[in-house]
Amino acid sequence: MDVIVRKYGGSSLATPEQILQTAQQIAQLHREGHPTITVVSAMGKTTDELVQLAYKVSSHPNRRELDMLLTTGERISMSLLSMALHDLNCPAISFTGSQAGVFTNDDHSDALIHELKPIRVVEALENHRPVVLAGYQGVDPKTKEITTLGRGGSDTTAVAMAGYFQSKRCEILKDVNGLASADPKLVPTAHFLKEVSYNSLLEMCFWGSKILHIRSVELAKNLNVPLFIGSSSQPNIGTRVVKETKMYEDFKILSVNSHKEVVHFRIQSSNLADGFSKWNQFLKTKNLPSLSALASIYDKNEKALRFMFTADSEIIHAIQQSLSSEFSDITDMNLILSSVTITANQRVNEGTRLQAMTALAEAGISIEKMLTTPLSCTFFVSPSQREDAICCLHSLTFS
């Protein structure tokens, strides 16, 4: 089967009117004879609201129960969309992640997909029934516990399904016209890219782009799934994700991205490995989700690991509230910076880095730290100067 996999983001399903519009699009594909899997996120800001609700009743929500709560958002979307499709004489059927055979490990809040056994999905498609699938969720086949894939995990659900059915294109549809050179809300002159490589997109997502769940990009690259990031109102407008872009020394900056809050913790430890061990034990004991470091520095003189990371504000708050005498080796440095990153289609050279640093200095923006990777250059600045830094680097690059 040549299955079309589409994922609709929460902002594209925020109102009943938008759900009806989405239903019209899926019904049209069905009338044209296309087998479809539509992966949905929770409506609008539903997930944020549910997280806030959880923290109002518990300072440390149990991760298992939090997953049970958060998965309700996608279930609402899938059932409403299926109802709308039935009214259009389109015999859709909705499935949760567990019903669709999305098998994961047991890591609540940030589970990994280990296997797909979409038996019911295949049966529905063979019977010419469009499938509406709740994204972001799965089930641990050993414990039978419901899990979630991390914020933005509906993208990963869609890519996994597209990989399983060897779809010609996995469409990630949102309320924007594709991948932009910067956040259009902050930079009105931002433009949309026609295509980008998997490697560049991975860098963008790691350094703050919210366009896709970073694990979905990794999975798409590994499974060779052709991605398309487009507009939910005009599905043919957007950005293609390809293996490679044309590379005959045609260096160019692709985008400017940012993390609003980068927090710093100090972990007293005998070495780097000991520091990370203490940090992971702290998270596990306090029932907190695992986090990836943006940067880490071990000071031999202080015998301490400085751990820099970002997360949703409620997670950062929960970590700060969890510090206790039980983990006296871990302290909050009370230092918050913002990261602003330029990402290119090729290796960022010294000339580009110097030009960016000079522009920031001339704009009166102080650089606290700098970190480079082959395709990116990241500057850590005061949160109060974050938006100015984004606009400065974007105007430098795309003027």
Residue pairs with C-beta under 8 A, 6 or more apart in sequence:
1 35
1 125
1 126
1 165
2 34
2 35
2 167
2 168
3 35
3 36
3 37
3 125
3 161
3 162
3 165
3 167
4 29
4 34
4 35
4 36
4 37
4 167
4 169
4 171
5 36
5 37
5 39
5 158
5 161
5 162
5 165
5 167
5 169
5 170
5 171
6 26
6 36
6 37
6 38
6 39
6 158
6 171
6 173
6 235
7 38
7 39
7 40
7 41
7 135
7 154
7 155
7 157
7 158
7 170
7 171
7 172
7 173
8 22
8 38
8 39
8 40
8 41
8 173
8 232
9 41
9 154
9 172
9 173
9 174
9 175
9 232
10 41
10 42
10 43
10 44
10 45
10 46
10 47
10 77
11 44
11 174
11 175
12 18
12 22
12 173
12 174
12 175
12 232
12 233
13 19
13 22
13 40
13 41
13 42
13 43
13 44
13 77
13 81
14 43
14 44
14 45
15 43
15 44
16 80
18 232
19 43
19 77
19 80
19 81
19 84
20 84
21 232
21 233
22 38
22 81
22 84
22 232
23 81
23 84
23 85
23 87
23 88
23 90
24 88
25 235
26 36
26 38
26 81
26 85
26 90
26 92
26 130
26 132
27 85
27 88
27 89
27 90
29 36
29 130
30 36
30 85
30 90
30 130
31 90
35 125
35 128
35 130
36 130
36 131
37 121
37 125
37 130
37 131
37 133
37 158
37 161
37 165
38 81
38 130
38 131
38 132
38 133
39 133
39 134
39 135
39 154
39 157
39 158
39 161
40 74
40 77
40 78
40 81
40 132
40 133
40 134
40 135
40 154
41 47
41 73
41 74
41 77
41 135
41 136
41 154
42 50
42 70
42 73
42 74
42 76
42 77
42 136
43 73
43 76
43 77
43 80
46 73
46 76
47 70
47 73
47 151
50 69
50 70
50 72
50 73
51 66
51 70
51 312
51 314
52 314
53 69
54 61
54 66
54 69
55 61
55 314
55 317
55 318
59 318
59 321
60 286
60 287
60 288
60 318
60 321
60 322
62 287
63 108
63 109
63 287
63 289
64 108
64 145
66 108
66 109
67 108
67 109
67 137
67 145
67 146
67 147
67 148
68 146
70 136
70 148
71 96
71 97
71 134
71 136
71 137
71 146
71 148
74 96
74 134
74 135
74 136
74 137
74 154
75 96
75 134
77 134
78 94
78 95
78 96
78 132
78 133
78 134
79 94
81 92
81 94
81 132
82 92
82 93
82 94
82 132
85 91
85 92
85 130
85 132
86 92
90 130
91 128
91 129
91 130
92 129
92 130
92 131
92 132
93 124
93 129
93 130
93 131
93 132
94 131
94 132
94 133
94 134
95 120
95 121
95 124
95 131
95 132
95 133
95 134
96 134
96 137
97 133
97 134
97 135
97 136
97 137
97 138
97 139
97 146
97 157
98 137
98 138
98 139
98 146
99 120
100 118
100 120
100 121
100 131
100 133
100 134
100 161
101 116
101 117
101 118
101 119
101 120
101 121
102 113
102 116
102 118
102 137
102 138
102 139
102 157
102 160
103 113
103 114
103 115
103 116
103 117
103 138
103 139
103 140
103 141
104 111
104 112
104 113
104 114
104 138
104 139
104 140
104 147
104 149
105 111
105 112
105 114
105 140
105 147
106 140
106 142
106 143
106 145
106 147
107 147
107 290
108 145
108 147
108 148
108 289
109 148
109 150
109 289
110 148
110 149
110 150
110 289
110 290
111 138
111 140
111 147
111 148
111 149
111 150
112 149
112 215
113 138
113 149
113 156
113 157
113 160
113 219
115 141
116 160
116 161
116 164
118 161
118 164
121 131
121 133
121 161
124 130
124 131
125 131
133 157
133 161
135 153
135 154
135 155
135 156
135 157
135 158
136 148
136 149
136 152
136 153
136 154
136 157
137 146
137 147
137 148
137 149
137 153
137 157
138 146
138 147
138 148
138 149
138 157
139 145
139 146
139 147
140 147
149 156
149 157
149 213
149 215
150 156
150 213
150 215
150 289
151 213
151 312
152 210
152 212
152 213
152 216
153 213
153 215
153 216
154 213
155 172
155 212
155 213
155 216
156 213
156 215
156 216
156 219
158 170
158 172
158 216
159 170
159 216
159 219
159 220
159 223
159 225
159 227
160 219
161 167
161 170
162 169
162 170
162 220
162 223
162 225
163 219
163 220
163 223
163 225
167 225
167 226
168 226
169 226
169 227
169 228
170 220
170 225
170 226
170 227
170 228
171 228
171 230
171 235
172 212
172 216
172 227
172 228
172 229
172 230
173 230
173 231
173 232
173 235
173 238
174 211
174 229
174 230
174 231
174 232
175 231
175 232
175 233
176 184
176 192
176 211
176 231
177 192
177 230
177 231
177 234
177 237
177 238
178 192
178 193
178 194
178 229
178 230
178 231
178 237
178 238
178 239
179 192
179 193
179 196
179 201
179 204
179 209
179 211
179 229
179 238
179 239
179 255
180 190
180 191
180 192
180 193
180 211
180 255
181 187
181 190
181 191
181 192
181 193
181 254
181 255
181 256
181 394
181 397
181 398
182 190
182 255
182 256
182 257
182 390
182 394
183 190
183 257
183 258
183 390
184 190
186 387
186 390
186 391
187 256
187 390
187 391
187 394
189 394
189 395
189 398
190 394
191 398
192 238
192 239
193 239
193 254
193 255
194 239
194 240
195 239
195 240
195 241
195 242
195 245
196 204
196 239
196 240
196 241
196 242
196 245
196 254
196 345
197 241
197 242
197 243
197 244
197 245
197 345
198 217
198 220
198 221
198 241
198 242
198 243
199 221
199 375
200 245
200 254
200 343
200 344
200 345
200 375
201 209
201 212
201 217
201 241
202 214
202 217
202 218
202 221
203 341
203 343
203 373
203 375
203 376
204 211
204 254
204 255
204 257
204 343
205 211
205 212
205 213
205 214
205 217
206 214
207 257
207 258
207 259
207 339
207 341
207 343
207 376
207 378
208 257
208 258
208 259
208 339
208 341
209 255
209 257
211 229
212 227
212 229
217 227
217 241
219 225
220 227
220 241
224 243
226 240
226 241
226 242
227 240
227 241
228 238
228 239
228 240
228 241
229 238
229 239
229 241
230 236
230 237
230 238
230 239
231 237
231 238
245 345
247 345
247 346
249 346
250 345
250 346
251 344
251 345
251 346
251 349
251 352
252 344
252 345
253 342
253 343
253 344
253 352
253 397
253 398
254 343
254 344
254 345
255 342
255 343
256 340
256 341
256 342
256 343
256 390
256 393
256 394
256 397
257 340
257 341
257 343
258 338
258 339
258 340
258 341
258 386
258 389
258 390
259 294
259 310
259 338
259 339
260 310
260 338
260 383
260 386
261 310
261 313
261 316
261 336
261 338
261 383
262 294
262 308
262 309
262 310
262 336
262 337
262 338
262 339
262 380
263 308
263 309
263 310
263 316
263 332
263 335
263 336
264 306
264 307
264 308
264 332
264 333
264 335
264 336
264 337
265 279
265 306
265 307
265 309
265 319
265 330
265 331
265 332
265 333
266 304
266 305
266 306
266 307
266 330
266 331
266 333
267 275
267 278
267 279
267 304
267 305
267 307
267 329
267 330
268 303
268 304
268 329
268 330
269 275
269 277
269 278
269 298
269 303
269 304
269 305
269 329
270 303
271 298
272 296
272 298
272 305
275 296
275 298
275 304
275 305
275 307
276 296
276 305
278 327
278 329
278 330
279 305
279 307
279 330
280 290
282 288
282 322
282 327
282 330
283 289
283 290
283 291
283 319
285 326
285 327
286 318
286 319
286 322
288 315
288 318
288 319
288 322
289 311
289 315
291 309
291 311
291 315
292 309
293 307
293 308
293 309
294 308
294 309
294 310
294 339
294 371
295 308
295 369
295 371
296 305
296 306
296 307
296 308
297 305
297 306
298 304
298 305
298 306
299 305
299 306
306 333
310 316
310 339
311 319
320 332
323 330
323 331
323 332
336 383
337 368
337 369
337 380
337 381
337 382
337 383
338 380
338 381
338 382
338 383
338 385
338 386
338 389
339 378
339 379
339 380
339 381
340 378
340 379
340 380
340 381
340 386
340 389
340 390
340 393
341 376
341 377
341 378
341 379
342 348
342 352
342 356
342 376
342 377
342 393
342 397
343 375
343 376
344 352
344 375
344 376
345 375
346 375
347 374
347 375
348 372
348 374
348 375
348 376
348 377
352 377
353 370
353 372
353 377
355 396
356 377
356 379
356 393
356 396
357 367
357 370
357 379
359 392
359 393
359 396
360 367
360 379
360 381
360 389
360 392
360 393
361 367
363 388
363 389
363 392
365 381
365 385
365 388
365 389
365 392
366 381
366 382
366 385
367 379
367 380
367 381
368 380
368 381
368 382
369 379
369 380
370 377
370 378
370 379
370 380
371 377
371 378
371 380
372 378
379 389
379 393
381 389
